[in-house]
Amino acid sequence: MAAIGVFEANVGKTDVGKTIFYSVLIGLPIAIIAGPIFGKFIAGRVCVPVPDGIASQLTHESGRKSMPGFALTILTILLPVLLMLSATIADITLVAGHPAREWIDLLAVH
């Protein structure tokens, strides 16, 4: 969303859905390369000691026992993105005034 604001993607011909689509198209392969592949490459070359205080803080159990499930967490994160993408796809594929397009625009708060 920061890139959308910087590049003013929500003004003029380009909308937020297209910007998100292109960012996923470019960002996913870059994340795969920069994450696991580069991580395996650099892990053997960098040694960073962990202070004792940080390790004890990270292993301390909190009072909360029940965490939300993985699927609910992913749905919560991706729902706004999926709604914006669906609105963009509806704007491209459906004619103006089509009931399905109006419903999708309503759900996406376009």
Long-range contacts (C-beta under 8 A, 24 or more apart in sequence): 15-88, 15-91, 16-84, 16-88, 17-84, 17-85, 17-87, 17-88, 17-89, 17-91, 18-88, 20-81, 20-84, 20-85, 21-85, 21-88, 83-107, 83-108, 83-109, 84-108, 84-110
